[in-house]
Structures are given as structure tokens and as C-alpha cells.
Amino acid sequence: MAKQNLDWSNLGFTYMKTDKRYVANYTRETGQWDEGALVDDSNIVMSEDAGVLQYAQTVFEGLKAYETKDGRVVCFRPNLNARRLHDSAVRLEMPPLSEDQFLDSIRQVVAANESWVPPYGSGATLYVRPYMFGISPVIGVKPADDYQYRVFTTPVGPYFKGGAKPIYVRITDYDRAAPHGTGNIKAGLNYAMSLKAIMEAHREGFAENIYLDPATRTYLEETGGANILLIDQDDHLIVPKSDSILPSVTRRSLVYVAEHYLGMKVDERPVTIQEVREGSFKECGLCGTAAVISPIGKIHDHGKDICFASGMEEMGPWMTKLRQTLLGIQEGIIEAPEGWIFEVC
């Protein structure tokens, strides 16, 4: 299929309407999701009293479709996104979508928008956004009766233009999630809660916030939209562990890469901010779908800077190896573990 006439190398990370989107509906009367279909209309019509508008009953996912070196259009481990969307829906008392229907919806919408998939080597990808929300009227505090599931796509440019430069972040005094709350699911309400904190951080010259655990404020959790990775002085990958941390697909994949491709020792455990202050780690990064790894050069901690040995000029050697290896797997340059690459067309 012929590609759209876009300046692929200069795309931003913004929404651009593509040709088709997938829509499925659930009603209390039928007690099940319909088979879903591709539609042209990007607009949503709902009651002013829809559950999503009144009580933020919505969950979502994010993944990418891209072209490999040999010309295939693929997605990376969407089965894990399906399982996370299921867990998110259950937590917010929404009817979960089956993994089979989720994967079919991804296949359909990416194939229908194949001309919008950026060419290999451009650095751009087709971002895929599945989401689910309560659409029927709800005035009392309770779950909606009816729900809609949708998937749209939009081409986005490379997260890093000009290379992955280390970022400057801060420890925030805001809390991202309550103990036993919704920090471990991908709910819209979690991101709404982080908006004030991230805008304050940007106004003060920081790229992101690092949240500490809300109960004791002594353990690292994550940022507003990414998990944290650390390299200790013995070249081990250290992954903060908490019941409130979102189970990132990228993080889980990087852990596997570290152990099975790079031969690193991995320790997933609670990590205190005091360890960071004492210089126990020489590299630090954030991981997520968009950037894979964003290196952190220093952390502002209530008036003092914590600097990492990797510095502010370039990504540290271990974070670089992790990122390049995972990108190689995604792009078809390095052989992927079985089941990681989901071929669309």
C-alpha cells in the first residue's frame, strides 16, 4: 500500500486523524461486547450525563505499530496490553474485553491504516490507542450500564530528535496514587492527577516528576507516565518494586533483555530514595512505550541535586545497550523471543 505523503522524519508527538478506527459496544441488556467494526467517524456522541464524564470511568492502553527492516508491519507484545486492559477494566467495575477481541481490534485498525505506518528508518511509528469508557447516563455514584471500546491510530515522530539526551527531573511532594488505590492500572484518572505536578515541574525547568510511595515517602515509585530503572555500582539492573507501580510492557521486556541478551543480574525490589542520595547507582532512566528509555542525568531533591556518573551529555553505557537491544528486537534486526512480535501485514 502506498504511504501517505508526510514528512515522516519531522513528525511531532501529536494527534493526526487517520482513516479508520475500531468501535465495539457493550450493553447491560445483552451482557456482552458486540463483534465491533471499523468506522470512518472520529467523533463520539454521548449523553451529557455519561459515566465517563461524571465519574472518570475510563481505562486505556498505548502501543505502537511500525515497519520492520524486511517490510512487515508489526506490533510489540500486544497480548500484554490486552491483559493490562483487562485488569484495569476489572478494577474500575467495567466489563473486560477478551484478549482475542483486543488483538483482533489491533490487527484490524492497523491494517486499515497501513498507509499511515511510517517507513522503516524514519524513526517514526504509528501510535495505537485502545480505550474503554462508560457511555450510558449515570447520576448516582455507580458504574455505568453501557460501555464503548475504541481504537484509533496516529503517526508520531521519534521521541528523541537529535539523540537521547539525559533529562533533569525532580522529586515531587505530590502523590501519584494512594496505597491500595489505582496506581497499578492504566486509568485516565491517574494521569489527570499528575497534570498539575507535571506542569509545575515544566515551569520550574524539570522534564518529569519522580513520585515516592505515599505511605512513607521513602521508596521510589515511578514518574507520571513511566517506570524507573537503575544501574548499581556492580552493573546490576535494579528495578523498583511496589504494588502501586504500573506493570509496564517496556519494563518487563527490558528486564528479559537484561537477563537473557546482556547477561546482567536483575534485582526487582523496593528502592529507597536514601540509596539514590548515597550514590548507590551510576545510571538511571525512565522506560515506556514512546521512548523505550529516557536517560536521567540528575535528580533535584528538595534543593539539592543528585548527579549520576553517566552525566548530562549522553545516555550511560548500560542504558544504551538495553535500549539498542530492545529496539533491535522490535525492528527485526535481532531475533525476538517467541510471541513478542505480532505481525499485522
N, C-alpha and C positions, 0 to 999 in steps of 0.2 A: 504494500500500500504506500502511495506517495506521502511524504511527510508534509506537514503544514509549513508554510513559508514564514518561519520565525527566525529571529536572531538567537539561536539556541544558546550560544556561549554568553549572552548578556541578559538572560532572563533573571528576574528577581525572585524572591520567595513570596509571591503574591498570588491571589486568585485570578485565574483566567478561565472563562467559561469554555467548556469543550462540548462535543456533540451530544453525547448521551449520558444518562445517569440511570441507576437501578433503583426501583422503588418496590417495596413489599409492605403489606399491611396486616395487622393483627387486630381482630375484634373479639370482644368478650363473648359475643353470640356464637361465633364459630369455635372459639377456644384454640385457634391455631393461626400460624402465618400462612398467607396465600403464597402462590408459587412465585410471585414477583415478576417484574418485566422492566425492560428498558424504555425510557421515555425521553422526549425532547425537552419538555418544560422544566426549567431550573427553579421555578417558583413553587412555594409551598403555601397552600391555603388551609387555614385552621381557625378555630374559634378563638375569640379574644380571651377566652377562659381555658385555653388548652393547658393540660397539665405541665407541659414543658415551660410555659410562660409564667405560670403561677408558682410552681414548686421545684423548678430546675430538674425535672425528671428526664435526664438525658445522659447517655454514655456514648463514647466514640472510640475510634481507632485511627491509626495513621501508618501507612506503609507506602512503598514505592514500587513502581513498575519501570523497567529500564531495558535497554538493548544490550545484549552481551557482545563480546568480540566476534562471535560466529553468527551474529544476526538474529538470535532468538529474542523474543520479548518475554521477560520473566518477572516474578516477584520473589521476595526473600522470606521464607518461613511463614507464610500467611496463616498456617494452621495454628501457630502460637497466638496470632492476633485474634483468631476465631475463639480460642479458649479464653483469652483475657476478656473479650467482649461478653462471652457467656457469664464469666464470674462477675463482671461489672453489672450486667443486667440483673442477675440474681440478687446482688447486694441492694439494688435500688427497687426491688419488687417489680421488675419488668420481665415479660416473657422472653426467655433466651431463644436466640436463633440457633438452629442446628449448625454444626461445623460444615456439613455438606452444602447447606444453602449458602452459608457465608462464602465458602470457596467458589461456589458456582457464581455468586454475585460478583466476586472479584474478577473471575475469568470473563464473564460477560461484559462488564463495563470497560475493562482494559482492552479487550478485543475490539469492542465497538469504537473505542477512541485510539486505535492503533496509530493513526496518522499524527497523533499528538505526543507519541512516545519519542523523546529526543534521540538523535542518532548517537551511536556509541562514540565515545571520545569527546563529546561536547561538555561533559561534566554535569549536564542537566539530567533530570529524571521526570517521570510522570508521578506526581504525588496522588495517592489514593486515600480518600477519607470516607470510611464507613461510619455511620452513626445511627442512633435509635432514640426515639423520644416519645413521650406521652402526648397524644394528639387530641384526645377527647376532652370535653369540658370537665373541670374539677374545681369546685369552690371550697369544699371542706378539705382538710389536710388528709389526703389518702392517695393511693396510687390511681393513675388514670385507668380507664377501662380499655381504651383502644390505643394502638401504638403504630408508628411508622418507622420503617428501616430504609435508609437510603445510602447510596454510594455515589460520590462524584469524584472526578479527577481534575487535576490542573497541572500543567507543566511548570516546573520550578527550576531555577538555576542552581548552580553549585553553592552549597552553604558557605564555603570559603572562596572568595575571589582573590586570587593572588597568593594562595597558600594558607595553611592552617596556623595562624599566629596565636601565641598564648594570650589568654584573656585575664583580666583583673576582676575578681569577684569579691563579694563581702559576706561576712556572717550577719544574718539579719536577726532582729529581735521578734519579727513576726513568726507565727506558727503556720506551717503548711497544712497540717492535719492533726486532728485530735487523737489521743490514744483510743484504740478500738473504733476509730472512725472510718473514713473512706480513702485514706491515703494510698491504699494498695489496689485501688481500682481506677479506671480511666473515666472519671465522671467530670462533666463540664463544670460542676460546682467547685471542684478542687482548683481548677485553673482560674475561675473567677476570683477566688480568694487570694490568688497570687498576684493579681494585676496591680494593686496599689503598691505592693512591695517591689515589683519589678520596675514600675515607672519611677518610683523613688530612687532605686538603685541607678537607673539610667541617668536621672537628673544629677546624681552625685558622681557620675563618671565610672560606674561599675557595669560590667556586662551581665552579671547574674547575681542571685542570692543563694547562699548555702543555708539551708534550714537545719536546725538542731532538733533533737527529739523534744516534743512539747512537755513531757513529764518532768525531765530532769535538766534539760538544756545542756547536756554533756556529751551526747553522741551525735555524730554526723548522720543525716538522713539523705536528702537529695536537694536538687535545686527545684525551681518552679516547673521545669519540664525535662529534666534529665537525671540519670543516675550518676553516682560518683565512683571513680576508680582511682587507686593509688598504687604507686610502686615504692616498696620499702627499701631500706639500705642493703638488703640481701637479694635484690632483684626479684622479689616475690610480688605477685599481683594481689593486692588487698582490696576486698570488695565489702563496703559497709553493709551490714545486715540489720534489718528491722522489719517488724510486721506492718509498718506504715509506708514502706518503700514500694513504689510501683514495680512490678516484675517486668522490666524492660526486655524486649526481644533482643535488642542490640547487646545489652549487658550479658545476657545468658549466652549469646553467641560468642562474644569476646572471651568469656570465661573458658568456653570449649576450645577456642583458638589458642588461648594462652597455654592450656594444658596439653593439647594434642598436636598442635602445629609448632609451637615455640618451645615446648618443654619446660614451661615455667611452673613453679609451685603457686597454687592459688589458695588463698585463705579468705573465705567468706565469713565475716564475724562483725560484731559491734565494734565500731571505731570511735574513740573519744576525740574530742577537739583538743584535749590536752596532748595527745600523741602528736597531733599535727603541729601544735605550738612548739613542742620539744624537738622538732626536726626529724621525726622518725621516718619521713617519706621524702623521696627525692624527685618524684614526678606525681602529677595529679591531673586528672582530666574528667570531663563530663561526657557521657555517652548517650546517644539517642539516634532515632531514625534519620534525621536530617543531616547531621554532620558526621555520624559514626563516632568520632571522638573530637571534642574541643579541648585543647590543652589549657590548663590553668597555670599561669606563671606566678601569681601571688594572690593571697587572700588578705583582705582588710578585716582585721579583727578588733573592733572597738578601739580605734585609734592607733593600732599597731599593724604592721604588715608582716605576714608570714610568707617568706620567699622560698621557692623551690629551686633546687640545684639546676634543674633544666632551664631556668631563666625565662625571660620575656621575649627572646628573639626567635626561638623556634621550638617546635614540639620535641619533647625528650625522646631518647632512642627507643625505649620500650613502648611508649605510646605510639610512636611512629610505626614500629614493627606490627603492633596489634592492629592498627588502623589499615595499614597497607595489605596485611594478610587477609583481613575480613573483606576489604574492597576487592582484592584479587579473587576471592571465593565468589562474591556476588557477581562479578563481571565475567566469570567463566575462565579466568586465566589460571586459577588454582583449583584443583579438584575439590568439590564440595562434599561434605558428609551426605549420606543418603537422606533424601527427603527435604533438604534445605532449599533447593531451587524448584520453584513452582512455575512450570512452563505454561504460558498463555497461548502463544502462537509463534 
